């Protein structure tokens, strides 16, 4: 009966378990592995996108420089 009258905001004392440290370490390692997997899954496609963008920019920059070079060479001939 006394359980019914407790405030829902009352802090409950922590439960003591055998090998509690191992449980925390296991949970932490699981979280870290999951986080690493998520980051890897996110960063791998992003790195491919960045690499493709840089390749495209290199092609465009070469075309611009070739155009400028041809334009300057044409003006020298006049």
Secondary structure, DSSP 8 states (H G I E B T S, - for coil): -GGGGS-TT--------TTHHHHHHHHHHHHHHHHHHHHHHHHHHHHHHHHHHHHHHHHHHHHHHHHHHHHHHHHHT-
